[in-house]
Amino acid sequence: MAKYRKILVAYDGSVSAKSALSLASQLAREDKSWIKVLAVVPSYQGDLDLIGVSNIKETITGPGEKLLAEARQLAGTEGVHILTNLEQGEPYEQIVHVADEESCDLIVMGRRGKGHVERELMGSVTERVIGHTRKDVLVVPEEGKISWRNLLLATDGSQYCDTALERALEIAQERGSRLSAVSVVYTNDEFYALAPETIKELYQGAEKVLEKVQRWAGDLGIATELFVRDGEPHQAITSLAGEIAADLIIMGSHGRKGLTRLLMGSVTERVIGYTTCPVLVCHLQNP
């Protein structure tokens, strides 16, 4: 099923978080989904006996309660009912934990930051959640809107991207979407000059990847438009998304483990950083 029944929205009061809640509310109205909004405040690590504050709990949790009150008000204007949860600790850990505990099948988060440094640096809550959860994650830029009309699947043919392909086909079939797919050949000018035969083989490999997309889609009666592009993968994907006016980019997560979860550089993260439309990141459930 392409429709998500239990949605967790991570809310921090930012513009992108408000867009994420609005988008989740739209999904809830369309699919009769259940929404939980989570706010996370830092844990106090000091000695409570030394600080001389009698209402330390209120001091720590007060800002989070205000965020949840704001979220309830926004949800009310969207015409949806939400449940709320306030946790203390590391934000990405709590988001992943609550999503598991509540058996949510989608996490919706905002993407903050438009500057070059913010787009390139790893370490944001959103990127850490993607690196640690097994749930699908929908990342919403500031002022982001959701539409199922025009989908763009980015794939390299791996099992992780096959998970994204399955989800894209489910969405296209259930919602009558137009589906495009792109496979990117990583190249640069030096590569063209020194290894033209290798470039040819890479193009053939990309075409084979897209043949699988066409075959799987054809079995379901879904028409697809296929693209092979070259260059820096994230640039090629976001450029194509702009050209075809994609409403949603669908990608797989390569299930990074350990310290590699904290290293910036994956194509998925860079696409999220640079695109102007929402990105749905699909995870392999049983790696």
N, C-alpha and C positions, 0 to 999 in steps of 0.2 A: 504493500500500500504506500502510495506517495503522500498521503495525508498524515500529518503528525497529530497525535491525539493528546500528548502531554508536552507542554512547552515550558521551558525554564527561561525567563528573561533576567539577565544580569543588569542591575540598575544602579547607576552612580550619579544620576542627575545631569549628566552631560547632554549636549544636543544630540549626539549620536545614540545615546542610551534612550532618549525620548523617542527618537525615530525607530529604534529597535522595539520599544513597547508598542508604538503605533502599528508597526508592521505585524507584530505578534497578535495584536488585537484584530487586525484584518483577517489573519489566518484563523483565529478563534471564531470569528463571525462566519467565515466561509465554511469551515469544517467542523464547527461545534467542538473545538478543542478546549482543553483545560489548561489554564495558565497559572504558573506560580512566578512571582517576582521576588528576586533575591537581592538583598543589600548586604554588603560585608563591611564591617568596621574592624579596625586593628585591635588586637588583644593588648591588654595592659601588662607589661612585663615587670613593673616595679613592685615595691613592697607597699601594700595597701596601708600598713600600720604607720608608715613614715610620711605619707603624703598629706595626711590631715584633711582628706576630703570625705565627708560622710556619704555623699551621694555619688560615689565613683562610678557605679553601674550606669546611672543616668547620664553622667558626664561622658562616658565612653559610647553608650548606645544611642544617646539622644540624636546625633546627626543621622544615624541610620534610620531611626523611627521617622524623622522628618522626611527622609527620602521615600520611605514606603508610603507615608501619607500623601506625598506628592504623586507617587505612582498610582495610588488608588483614585486620586482625583482625575488624573489623566485617563485612566482606564474608564472611569465613569463617563467622561466626555466622548469616549470611543464606543460606549454602549456595551461594555463587557464587564463581567465580574472576574476579579482576580483573587488569588490567595497570596499571602505575603510571608516572607521568612527573613529574619535578621540573624546573621551569623557573625562571629568574631574570628579573626585569623587572617591567613594569607588568602587574598581574594580568589586566585585561580584554583587553589586547593579546595576551598569551600564550594565554589561553583561546580567543580567536577564531582565532589562528594554529594552535594544535594541532588544533582542530576541523577546520580546513581541511586541514591536512597529513595528518591521519589519516582524512579523508573520513568524518567522523562525520555522522550525519543528525539527531542530537538532542543538545542541551546541557542538562544538568540542574543547576540551581543552587538554593541556599537563599535565602530572603528574610529578612534580619535586620532587627530593629527593629520595635517595636510602637507607639512613641510618635508623637505628631502630627508633630513636627519631622522625625523619621526617615522618616515616610511621605511627607512633602511635598518634602523636599530631593532634588534631582537630584545624581548624582555617585557613587552606589554602583556597585560592580563589576557587579552584576546588570544595572542599568539601562544601563550603558555597553556591556556585551556585547550586549544587545538592540539597541542603537543602531548597532552596527558589524557584527554577524554577518549572514549570509544563511541560517543554519541555524534550525530550529525550536528554541525555548527553553522548557523546562518549569521554572517557578519554584515552589518548594515552601516554604510557610511553616513556622515551627517546629511540630513534631509533625504535619506534614502527611502525609496518606495518599492513595493513589491508588485510584480506583474508576472504572470505565467505565459504571456503571449509569445515571447521570443527568447529561447534558451540557447546558451552557448556552453557546450561541453568541451573541456580541454583534457586531452588524454595522451598518454604515452604507451598505452597498451599493457601496462602492468596490472597486477591483480587489484591494486588499490584503485587504479583508474577504472577498472571493470566494475567496481562497486559504485563509483560515480555514474558510470554508463547505465547500470541497472536503475539507479535512482532517476536519472534523466529520462529514461524510457518510461518509467512509471508515471512521472509527472506529465510528460507529453501525452501519454495515453489517457490519463484521467482528466486532464485539464485542457486537452485540445491544443497543446502548444506547438509552435514551430520550433524544430530542433536543428541546430547547426553544431558541427563538431570540428575541432582543429587539433592537429598534431604538429608540433613545432620541431624543426631541425635546427639544432644549435650550430651556428656558423659565425665566422667573422672573415674579414678580407684576407687575412693571412692563411686561414684554413682553405679558402677557395683557391689561393695561389699554389699551396703546397700539396693539397690532397684532393684534387677534383674527382677522382674515382671514388674516394671515400664519401664525398658529398653525394654523389649519385646513389651510392648504397644507402645512405641515410634517408634520402628522399624515398627510395623504394620501401624502406622499413616503415616510414611514416604513412605511406599509402596503404601498406598492409594493415597497419593499425586501424586506419579509417575504413578499410574493407570490412573489418569485424564490426565496427559501428553500424555500417550500412546493412550488414547481414542480420545482426540482432534486431535492428529497427525494422527491417523488411519483414521479418517473421511476425512482427506485431502490427504490420500495416502502417508504420510511421515513416513518412518521407523525411529525408535528411539532406542538408546541404553541407558538403565536406570541404575542408580547407587544409592545405599543407602550407605552412609559413616557415620562414627561416629567420635566424637572428637570435637575440636574447629572448628566451621563452616568455618571460613575464611581459616584456615589451610587445612581443608579437601577439600575445593573447589579449592584452588590454587594448591594443590598437585595433584588432579585429572586432572586439566587442563594441568599440565606438563606431566602426564602419557599418556594422549590421544593426546598430541600435539595440544591442542585447539588453534585456531586462534583468537577466539573472545569469551569472556564470556558475557552472557546476564543476567541481574539481574533487579529486581524491587526495587523501592525506597518506603519506608514505609511512605512517606508523613508527615514527622515530622513537628511539629508546634512550634512557639514561641521559648523559650529558649532551647528546646530539639534539635533544629536545630544546636546549637552550641556545643553540647556534642559529643565527639568522642566515638566510640564503636560499631557502627552499622556494621553488617557483610559486607554490600556493601562497606563501606569506607575502611575496613580492606582488603578486596579482592583487591580493587584498589591499596592500598598501597604496596601489596606484589606480585601481579601477574606480569608476564613479557609480557603479551599480552594485547591488548586493552580491555576495558570493556564498554559495552553499558548499561547505566542505564535508565530504562523505567519508566515513571511516570504515575500514574493513573490520567486521565484527568479530571474526575468529581468525586472527593472523596466525 
